[in-house]
Amino acid sequence: MISKEMTGASTIPIILSILLEGEDYGYEIIRKVKQYSGGKLEWSEPMLYPVLHRLERNGQINSSWKILENGRKRKYYSITSEGRSLLEAKKSEWTDMILMLSKMWNLNPKLQ
């Protein structure tokens, strides 16, 4: 499992990266996080929704309600231009950190 500290530091770039693929809803974001991490990172709704609400308040994501075929409503989230800018800044920070640690640990990361 991944520590709470690493989870906290990576939550925003992970959410924004998922939303960069297209709009999504909370449960599906949780499922994708588990899938992408190979099960090493498991989020819960009480952990995810406060972050989504903060990103929305800050203008980095938008939300909209959609009615499903069964009549139920589901809230979908999408990334904004402000969110894309934040994601680019976070990607730069994480890339710098990965490169530094790789040098210190004599690793050879395969970065894009």
HUURWO-V872319 format. One record per helix or strand of 3 or more residues. SS is the DSSP state (@ for helix, = for strand). FROM is the first residue (numbers start at 1). TO is the last residue. If there is no record, write none. Layout:
# HUURWO-V872319
ss: <SS:SS>
from: <FROM:FROM>
to: <TO:TO>
This chain:
# HUURWO-V872319
ss: <@:@:@:=:=:@>
from: <4:26:45:61:73:81>
to: <20:36:57:67:79:104>
